[in-house]
Amino acid sequence: MRLLRLLFSLMYRPRVEGLHLVPERGAVIVAANHLSFYDSVVIPLVVPRRVVFLAKAEYFERGRLRRWWFRATGAVPVRRGDGRAAQGALDAAVEVLAGGGAFGIYPEGSRSRDGRLYRGRTGVAWLALTSGAPVVPVALAGTGALPRRTRITVRFGEPLHCTGLPGDPRARRAATDEIMAAIGALSGQDRADRYNTHPGGTGTPSAAKGSVSSP
């Protein structure tokens, strides 16, 4: 990973702001806007600790380079459209955080194809309220043009400490809205007052508590 980080930095010269706001150790949720498949490549390459993301199960089944990358970064495979798999993804995320790890999530649920920031799904708040981990908001810009040479910006914000009970829908909604407001302030994106959906009419894996996203 050290060599990959160096090569990535030399090739793209990303502008990284607020990296010191990501705790060097201990449980943390990294919550980002979602513009591209490459978001799950960029964040692990700029953060100097392992950030575990969910990844579609098919990424582990085909494509040697993709398979290697997601295994190397400790990604958790998940299948879309399966409620039991979604709950398993939530449970896997809690395990990562319980072990003092960093877990990456896209509260929008799927990639924005028009550049707007969509309403957040409440899985991110459930994780924060269940684990007690702080949430570091992240704004990505320029990743939609990858892998072409382009200027990338990754901006980290102040950690958020969510309060309330994970079983309280109002607490989850309030915490999610707070997280999305922080991401929006960092990204400057126009806001869409609705949920994003995956092409074809299906969202990302979801559970009663909300959605946990994969690239």
DRENZA-894362 format. One record per residue (C-alpha): x, y, z. Coordinates in steps of 0.05 Angstrom, whole numbers, plus 5000, padded with zeros to 4 digits. Layout:
BEGIN
XYZ
...
end
This chain:
BEGIN
500050005000
505750485014
508250424943
501250504914
500251134956
506751414929
505051254856
497951534864
500752184894
505852264839
500852134783
494852524807
497653014859
491153014899
489353614941
488053325011
485253775065
483953635138
487152945139
489353075211
482053045231
481852295219
483851945284
490351555277
487450985318
480850755346
474050655316
471751175265
466551215210
468851555147
462551825112
463452095042
459552344983
459551844926
461452034854
465151444826
467250724835
474251014847
472051354911
473450694947
480350694917
482051424931
480151455004
484350845025
490251144986
490051815021
488451585092
494651305126
490650745160
486350195134
479250415116
474649825105
469049905054
463549455030
464249214958
459448854912
460548104917
461748054842
468148454850
471047864888
468947384833
471647704769
477148184750
483847994779
485948704795
479348894828
479348244867
486448374892
484949094911
478748954952
481948364987
488248775002
484049335033
479848855075
473349015038
467048655060
463248315002
455748444999
450348274949
445248794927
437848704938
438448184994
435648415061
439347885100
445848075065
444548805083
443748625157
450048205152
453648815123
451349235182
453748705230
460448665195
461149415200
459849395275
465148855282
470249295246
468649875292
468549435354
475649225336
477949955334
477849995258
475850525207
469650385166
467950765102
460750885081
456951285029
450451515062
447351684994
446950944980
449450954908
453551394862
450852074842
450352104767
448552834762
453453114812
448253294865
448553074937
442552634953
438952505018
442652055066
440151375086
440151245160
444850635162
450651115176
447051385238
445250685262
452650505259
454751135295
449451065350
450650315359
458250345361
459251035392
464551175339
465551885314
463752045242
468752415199
465152735139
468852725073
467853095008
470852824943
471453214879
474253004811
473852254822
468452194768
473752314715
478351754739
482351384716
484151954669
489252454695
485252974733
485653404795
482553064855
480653394920
479253014984
476853455041
475853185112
471553535164
471153565240
468952915272
461652885291
459152535354
452052305344
447352235403
440951845414
438651125414
439950695351
432850425355
429751125352
428151305279
427952045296
434952015326
437551635265
434352145218
437052745256
444052455259
443952275185
441652975166
447253265209
452452835174
449753005105
449753745121
457053695141
458753325076
454953845036
458554415069
465154095050
463353914979
459154524959
454654064917
447554244900
442753844944
437453364919
431653294968
430552564953
433951894957
438551664902
437150994870
441350484833
440250454757
435049934742
430650144800
434149804858
437750144913
443749904951
442949355002
438149615054
435349415121
430049695166
435250145197
437450445131
442550305078
449850115077
453150255011
457949914965
461550234906
end
